[in-house]
Amino acid sequence: MTKTIDRRTQNRAPQERWRSALTEISPNKILIRGYPLDEMMGRLGFAEAVYLLLMGELPTPAIGRMLNAVLVSSVDHGVTPPSTLAARNVATSGAPLKDCVAAGILAFGPHHGGDIESCMRFLDSGLSLVRTGLTVQQAADAIVEQCAAANEVPPGFGHRFHTRDPRAARLFQMALELELEGEHVRLIRVCERALDGYKERFERPLPVNVDGAIAAICADLGFAYELGNAIFLISRLPGLIAHAHEERTQQAPMRQIDPKDNDYDGAQQRRLPEGRKYAV
């Protein structure tokens, strides 16, 4: 019997095996970037494990604490963000929790969560000017004026609710306390002052918002642009889960959701217990 030869594969070289440097799985062993996962459990905080996965090495204690604060800073922001509304609108249909959360994640875009990457690029454009010989103040004035000339608010500034974003203020305070304040944080603070001269043009105050603070801090920690947005995604995921679960369990199905027609009925303001240790 004559053997049929497939001319398409006759001269094809053996396919090279593709590679991943993230996780090694073998019987009874799981290594994350070389570290046994079971040893990480109980010894590393979630933020530290996230940093290890994304950056390849363990963070210093200061960086771990800083990243933990960043993740907490955007864990939720009420019922009005587009991602939250998307998750609740899918939840009211009776869809599974995973579908509701997926809908919320798909609602992230340039104007919701995407400002972090845009702000990181904005700041790097200013630092490029510094490296040509401009002072930080001159660079800040230049990139702010460029946005103002286009009638655009620089990414990472202003907020629809807050005239002073308390999350941004706390993140900057921690960056200073932990000695992690770098050139991106310093530049964005100078840009914030430069924007004071444009209040009348934009008809509102433009303080650094939480996206801007996260952008500057993540850039100083060495995160790539797209990983800045990923940090927001990781941070907001628990909030989306909580909203979708509440909608599915506490509200009537198939309701029309008006984000302005809601009342808060949860716990009133309270203080964290005295002496509580703030984990990394």
C-alpha positions in Angstrom: 0.0 0.0 0.0 1.4 3.4 -1.0 1.8 5.8 1.9 0.3 9.3 1.2 2.7 12.2 2.1 1.2 15.5 3.2 3.5 18.0 1.4 2.3 20.8 3.7 3.9 19.2 6.8 6.8 17.3 5.2 9.4 20.1 5.7 7.9 21.8 8.7 10.2 22.1 11.7 9.1 20.7 15.1 6.9 23.3 16.8 8.8 25.1 19.6 7.2 24.8 23.0 6.0 28.2 24.3 7.1 29.5 27.6 5.6 31.2 30.7 7.6 32.6 33.7 4.6 33.0 36.0 3.6 29.7 37.6 5.1 26.2 37.7 2.6 23.4 38.4 3.8 19.9 39.1 2.4 17.1 41.3 2.0 18.4 44.8 3.9 21.6 44.1 2.8 25.1 43.0 5.4 27.8 42.4 4.5 31.4 41.9 7.5 33.2 40.4 9.6 30.5 42.1 8.0 30.8 45.5 5.9 27.9 46.9 2.3 29.0 47.1 1.6 27.2 50.3 4.5 29.1 51.9 3.1 32.4 50.6 -0.2 31.7 52.3 -0.4 33.3 55.7 3.0 35.1 55.1 2.2 37.4 52.2 -0.7 39.8 52.0 -2.8 39.8 48.9 -1.2 43.1 47.6 2.2 41.5 48.0 1.1 38.5 46.0 -0.3 40.7 43.3 2.9 42.6 43.1 4.9 39.4 42.8 2.7 38.1 40.0 2.8 41.4 38.0 6.4 42.5 38.7 8.2 39.2 39.2 9.8 39.9 42.6 8.6 40.3 46.1 8.0 44.0 47.1 9.7 45.7 50.0 7.5 46.0 53.1 7.0 49.7 52.2 5.9 48.9 48.6 3.6 46.1 49.8 1.9 48.5 52.3 1.6 51.2 49.6 0.1 48.8 47.1 -2.3 47.5 49.7 -3.5 51.1 50.3 -3.9 51.6 46.5 -6.1 48.5 46.2 -8.2 49.5 49.1 -8.6 53.1 47.8 -10.8 52.1 44.8 -12.6 49.0 46.3 -16.0 50.8 45.8 -17.5 54.2 45.0 -21.3 53.8 45.5 -24.0 53.0 43.0 -23.4 55.6 40.3 -20.2 54.5 38.5 -21.0 52.9 35.0 -19.4 49.6 36.0 -21.6 49.3 39.1 -24.7 50.2 37.2 -23.8 47.7 34.5 -23.4 44.9 37.1 -26.7 45.8 38.8 -28.6 46.0 35.6 -27.5 42.5 34.6 -28.1 41.3 38.1 -31.7 42.5 38.1 -32.3 40.1 35.1 -31.5 37.1 37.3 -28.2 36.4 35.5 -25.5 34.4 37.4 -23.2 36.4 39.6 -20.2 35.8 37.3 -22.1 37.4 34.4 -23.1 40.4 36.4 -19.5 41.0 37.5 -18.2 40.4 33.9 -20.7 43.1 32.7 -19.2 45.5 35.3 -15.7 44.8 34.2 -16.6 45.4 30.5 -17.9 48.9 31.5 -14.3 50.0 32.3 -13.1 52.4 29.6 -11.1 55.6 28.9 -13.4 57.7 31.2 -13.9 55.1 34.0 -10.7 53.3 35.2 -8.8 54.1 32.0 -7.6 57.5 33.3 -4.8 55.8 35.2 -2.9 54.7 32.0 -3.7 58.1 30.4 -2.3 60.0 33.4 0.8 57.8 33.5 1.5 58.8 29.9 0.7 62.4 30.7 3.2 62.5 33.5 5.9 60.8 31.4 5.5 63.4 28.8 6.3 66.0 31.4 9.3 64.1 32.7 10.6 63.9 29.1 10.6 67.7 29.1 12.5 67.7 32.4 15.2 65.5 30.9 15.7 68.1 28.2 16.6 70.7 30.8 13.3 72.2 31.9 12.5 72.5 35.6 9.6 70.5 37.0 7.6 73.7 37.2 8.2 74.5 33.6 7.4 71.0 32.5 4.2 71.0 34.5 3.1 74.4 33.1 3.8 73.1 29.5 1.8 69.9 29.7 -1.1 71.6 31.6 -1.2 74.4 29.1 -1.2 71.9 26.2 -4.3 70.2 27.6 -6.0 73.6 28.4 -5.4 74.8 24.9 -7.3 71.8 23.6 -10.0 72.5 26.2 -9.3 69.2 27.9 -8.9 68.4 31.6 -5.7 66.6 32.1 -6.2 62.9 33.0 -6.2 62.3 36.7 -7.7 65.6 37.8 -11.1 66.7 38.9 -14.0 64.7 40.2 -17.8 64.8 39.7 -18.4 64.6 43.4 -15.3 65.6 45.3 -13.7 69.0 45.4 -10.9 67.3 47.3 -10.6 63.6 46.8 -9.8 62.1 50.3 -8.4 59.0 48.7 -5.8 60.8 46.7 -4.7 62.9 49.8 -4.2 59.7 51.9 -2.2 58.0 49.1 0.1 60.9 48.8 0.5 61.1 52.6 1.4 57.4 52.7 3.9 57.8 49.8 5.6 60.5 51.7 5.6 58.5 55.0 6.9 55.4 53.3 9.6 57.3 51.4 8.1 56.2 48.1 7.4 59.7 46.7 9.2 59.8 43.4 9.4 62.0 40.3 5.9 61.2 39.1 4.3 62.1 42.4 6.3 65.3 42.6 5.3 66.2 39.1 1.6 65.6 39.6 1.5 67.8 42.7 3.1 70.6 40.7 0.6 70.1 37.9 -2.2 70.3 40.5 -0.9 73.8 41.6 -0.5 74.8 37.9 -4.2 74.0 37.3 -5.3 76.5 39.9 -4.9 79.1 37.2 -7.5 77.4 35.0 -10.4 77.2 37.4 -12.3 79.9 35.5 -11.7 78.2 32.2 -13.0 74.8 33.4 -15.5 76.3 35.8 -14.6 73.9 38.6 -11.7 73.0 40.9 -9.4 70.3 39.5 -7.6 68.6 42.3 -5.8 65.3 41.8 -8.3 62.5 42.0 -7.7 58.9 43.0 -6.9 57.8 39.5 -4.2 60.5 39.3 -2.8 59.5 42.6 -2.7 55.8 41.6 -1.2 56.7 38.3 1.7 58.7 39.8 2.3 56.1 42.5 2.2 53.1 40.2 4.5 54.9 37.8 7.0 55.6 40.6 6.8 51.9 41.6 7.7 50.9 38.0 4.4 49.5 36.7 3.8 49.5 33.0 1.0 51.7 31.7 -1.5 49.0 31.1 -0.8 47.5 34.6 -1.9 50.8 36.1 -5.4 50.1 34.7 -5.1 46.5 35.9 -4.6 47.7 39.4 -7.9 49.5 39.3 -9.6 46.4 37.9 -8.3 44.3 40.8 -9.3 46.9 43.3 -12.9 47.4 42.1 -13.7 43.7 41.6 -14.9 43.1 45.2 -17.2 46.2 44.9 -18.8 44.8 41.7 -19.3 41.5 43.4 -20.9 43.1 46.5 -23.3 45.3 44.4 -24.3 42.4 42.1 -25.0 40.2 45.1 -27.0 42.9 46.9 -29.0 43.5 43.8 -29.8 39.8 43.3 -30.7 39.2 47.0 -32.2 42.5 48.2 -34.1 44.0 45.2 -37.0 43.0 43.1 -36.1 41.5 39.7 -36.4 43.3 36.4 -36.6 46.7 38.0 -35.6 50.0 36.3 -32.5 51.3 38.1 -32.2 55.0 38.6 -28.8 55.8 40.2 -30.2 59.1 41.6 -33.2 57.5 43.3 -31.5 55.6 46.1 -31.0 56.0 49.8 -28.1 54.6 51.9 -29.4 52.4 54.8 -26.1 50.8 55.9 -24.0 51.4 59.0 -23.3 55.0 60.0 -19.8 56.4 60.1 -17.7 54.4 62.5 -14.0 54.2 63.5 -11.6 51.3 63.1 -10.8 49.6 66.4 -8.0 51.2 68.4 -4.7 49.3 68.2 -5.7 47.4 65.0 -2.7 46.6 63.0 -2.9 47.6 59.4 -1.8 44.7 57.4 0.5 45.0 54.4 
